Amino acid sequence: GLYKRLIIPDTHGCFIETEAWEAVMQDCQLMDIREVIHLGDAIDCGGFLSQNHTWGFVAEMDYSFDEDISATNQMFDQLQTVAPHADFHYLEGNHEHRIEKWCVTVSRGNKKDAERLKRMNTAPNVLSLDKRGIKYYEQSEFYDGCQVPATIRLENCYFQHGTVTSKHAASGMLDLFTDNVVFGHTHRQDLCVQRNVRSIVGAWNPGCLCRLQPLWGNTRPFKWSHGYAIQIVDEESGDFLHLNIPIIGGKSMFSAALNDSKKLQAAINAK
């Protein structure tokens, strides 16, 4: 009656951190995963799509949009290889939303032209999400009876790309939702658990899987951290155990724990 849900935070296309990602893939090969949730910002959408700031370094201009898409498709290929029978959910992040903003801008307010550009260039098309069987949740749409867009509910937990960026973002998200919620966006592993009048609820951020020190931050040290999350879900009650899995120096200790548990179970079965 238990199943595993894999939660992938911000990967950012060409800026994915290879060693951290390989650690996730190594862990996943030891698990039977039924659901996968990507919390958004799977594509970085930099360059001409990044209208919110001016690029300051030549080194930031290494990647084209096509290369960004290619890296993201490769990431989803690997995910679907290690979780071939899983249901996939993909929440639009603020970086994916840059594409729609660009479509609206270059179409000069013509809705039909904007819709045409959107059909050609947004994530569902460039990542072949329909063909992959991946459900995509747009920031302009409402889902699962939620009162805020691009938010879904699976069993007893909400999932969103994230709106709070303060130092204690998990506490802020829990204050907003007053219920279990998992989010990304801040790139910082974080959690907050509280007791309310009904039960104990929590907010969790797994961290990120992209480079930890972007050039656009100049010389300011970033407090980002690598990680992902696993939920072990009771399919009858919807209750779950949430585990933020840190990745430090490109290594995860979770696979070692999984191997030890498998050896223990084999020893028990042998007796």
C-alpha positions in Angstrom: 0.0 0.0 0.0 3.0 2.3 -0.1 4.6 3.9 -3.2 7.4 6.4 -3.9 7.1 9.9 -5.3 10.2 11.6 -6.7 10.4 15.4 -6.5 12.9 17.2 -8.7 13.6 20.9 -8.1 15.0 23.6 -10.4 17.4 22.1 -13.0 17.7 25.1 -15.4 18.5 23.4 -18.7 22.2 23.9 -19.7 23.0 25.0 -16.2 22.2 21.6 -14.6 25.0 20.5 -12.3 26.2 17.2 -13.9 27.6 15.5 -10.7 24.5 16.4 -8.6 22.2 15.1 -11.4 24.2 11.8 -11.7 23.8 11.3 -8.0 20.0 11.6 -8.3 20.0 9.1 -11.2 22.1 6.7 -9.2 19.6 6.8 -6.3 16.6 6.4 -8.6 17.9 3.2 -10.1 17.4 1.6 -6.7 13.8 2.7 -6.3 10.5 1.8 -7.9 9.1 5.3 -8.5 5.3 5.7 -9.2 5.1 9.5 -9.5 7.6 12.2 -10.6 7.1 15.9 -10.0 9.3 18.5 -11.5 8.8 21.7 -9.6 9.6 24.0 -12.5 12.5 25.9 -14.1 13.5 22.8 -16.0 14.5 25.2 -18.9 16.7 28.1 -18.0 15.3 30.4 -20.8 18.2 32.8 -20.7 19.6 35.0 -23.4 16.9 36.8 -25.4 14.2 35.4 -23.2 15.7 37.0 -20.1 14.1 40.4 -20.3 14.3 41.1 -16.6 18.0 41.9 -16.4 20.9 42.8 -18.7 23.6 40.2 -19.2 26.9 41.4 -17.6 29.5 38.8 -18.7 30.5 37.2 -22.0 30.7 33.9 -20.3 27.0 34.0 -19.6 26.3 33.8 -23.3 27.7 30.3 -23.9 24.3 28.6 -24.5 21.6 29.1 -27.2 17.9 28.4 -26.6 18.2 25.3 -28.8 21.0 24.0 -26.6 19.0 24.8 -23.5 16.1 22.8 -24.9 18.3 19.9 -25.9 19.8 19.7 -22.3 16.3 19.7 -20.8 15.1 17.0 -23.2 18.1 14.9 -22.2 17.2 15.4 -18.5 13.6 14.2 -19.1 14.9 11.3 -21.2 17.0 10.1 -18.2 14.2 10.6 -15.8 11.8 8.5 -17.9 14.5 5.8 -18.2 14.9 5.4 -14.4 11.1 5.8 -13.8 9.6 4.1 -16.9 6.1 3.5 -15.5 5.7 6.7 -13.4 3.1 9.4 -13.8 4.9 12.7 -14.6 3.8 16.1 -13.5 5.7 19.3 -14.5 4.9 22.7 -13.0 5.6 25.8 -15.0 8.2 27.9 -13.3 9.0 31.6 -13.7 11.8 30.8 -16.2 9.4 28.8 -18.5 6.9 31.6 -18.2 9.5 33.9 -19.8 8.6 32.3 -23.2 5.0 33.3 -23.0 6.0 36.8 -21.9 8.2 37.0 -25.0 5.4 35.7 -27.2 3.1 38.5 -25.9 5.8 41.1 -26.3 6.9 40.4 -29.9 3.2 39.9 -31.1 2.6 43.5 -30.1 -0.7 42.7 -28.3 -2.2 40.6 -31.1 -3.7 37.7 -29.2 -3.9 35.3 -32.2 -0.3 35.9 -33.1 0.7 35.5 -29.5 -1.2 32.2 -29.3 0.6 31.0 -32.5 4.0 31.8 -31.1 3.1 30.1 -27.8 2.0 26.9 -29.5 5.4 26.8 -31.3 7.8 27.8 -28.5 6.5 27.0 -25.0 7.6 24.0 -23.0 4.9 21.5 -24.1 5.9 21.9 -27.7 9.8 22.1 -27.5 9.9 19.3 -24.9 7.2 17.1 -26.7 5.4 16.7 -23.4 2.2 15.2 -24.9 4.3 12.5 -26.6 6.1 11.9 -23.4 2.9 11.6 -21.4 4.0 14.4 -19.1 1.2 16.6 -17.6 2.1 20.3 -17.7 0.6 22.9 -15.4 0.7 26.5 -16.6 0.9 29.6 -14.4 -2.2 31.0 -16.1 -4.4 28.1 -15.3 -6.1 26.7 -12.1 -6.0 22.9 -11.2 -7.4 20.5 -8.7 -9.8 23.0 -7.2 -6.9 25.1 -5.9 -7.6 28.8 -5.5 -4.1 29.8 -6.9 -2.8 29.0 -10.4 -0.1 26.4 -11.3 -0.7 24.6 -8.0 -1.7 20.9 -7.8 -2.7 18.6 -5.1 -1.7 15.0 -4.9 -3.1 13.0 -2.0 -2.5 15.1 1.1 0.1 17.5 -0.3 0.1 20.6 -2.5 2.9 21.3 -5.0 3.9 24.7 -6.5 6.9 26.3 -8.1 7.0 28.8 -5.2 6.2 32.4 -4.5 8.1 33.2 -1.3 11.8 34.0 -1.6 12.6 35.3 1.9 15.2 33.9 4.2 12.6 31.6 5.8 10.7 30.7 2.7 9.3 27.4 4.0 7.8 29.2 6.9 6.3 31.8 4.6 4.9 29.1 2.3 3.4 27.3 5.2 1.7 30.5 6.5 0.2 31.0 3.0 -1.0 27.4 2.5 -1.7 26.3 6.1 -1.3 22.8 4.7 1.4 20.5 3.4 3.2 22.0 0.4 6.4 21.3 -1.5 8.0 24.1 -3.6 11.2 25.1 -5.3 12.3 28.5 -6.8 14.6 29.6 -4.0 17.3 27.0 -4.7 17.8 26.5 -0.9 17.0 23.3 0.9 14.5 24.3 3.6 11.6 23.0 5.7 9.2 24.1 8.3 6.8 21.9 10.3 4.0 23.1 12.5 1.0 21.8 14.4 -2.4 23.3 13.8 -5.8 22.4 15.2 -6.2 19.5 12.8 -2.8 17.9 12.4 0.9 18.4 11.9 1.6 20.1 8.5 4.8 21.1 6.8 6.4 23.0 3.9 9.5 21.6 2.2 12.0 22.9 -0.5 14.4 20.2 -1.8 17.0 22.8 -3.0 18.1 22.8 -6.6 20.1 20.7 -9.2 21.7 23.6 -11.1 25.0 25.5 -10.7 25.3 27.0 -7.2 27.1 30.2 -8.1 25.6 32.0 -11.1 27.7 34.7 -12.8 24.9 37.2 -12.7 25.3 37.3 -8.9 28.8 38.9 -9.4 31.0 38.1 -6.4 28.1 37.7 -3.8 28.2 34.2 -2.3 24.9 32.3 -2.9 23.4 30.1 -0.2 22.0 27.6 -2.7 22.2 23.9 -2.0 21.8 20.7 -4.1 19.2 18.2 -3.3 15.9 16.5 -4.3 13.1 14.9 -2.4 11.4 11.5 -1.9 7.9 11.0 -0.5 6.7 7.6 0.6 3.0 7.7 0.2 0.2 5.5 1.8 -2.1 5.1 -1.2 -5.1 4.4 1.1 -4.9 7.4 3.4 -2.8 9.8 1.4 -0.4 10.2 4.4 3.2 10.5 3.5 6.8 10.6 4.8 8.7 13.5 3.1 12.5 13.2 2.9 14.7 16.0 1.6 17.8 14.3 0.2 20.9 16.6 0.3 23.6 16.2 -2.3 27.0 17.4 -1.1 30.0 17.6 -3.3 28.1 15.6 -6.0 27.4 12.8 -3.7 24.2 11.4 -2.1 24.3 9.1 0.9 20.7 7.9 0.2 21.8 5.2 -2.2 24.1 3.8 0.5 21.1 3.7 2.9 19.0 2.0 0.2 21.7 -0.6 -0.4 22.0 -1.4 3.3 18.2 -1.8 3.6 18.2 -4.2 0.6 21.0 -6.3 2.2 19.2 -6.4 5.5 16.0 -7.5 3.8 17.8 -10.2 1.8 19.4 -11.5 5.1 16.0 -11.6 6.7 14.5 -13.5 3.8 17.4 -15.9 3.8 16.6 -16.9 7.4 
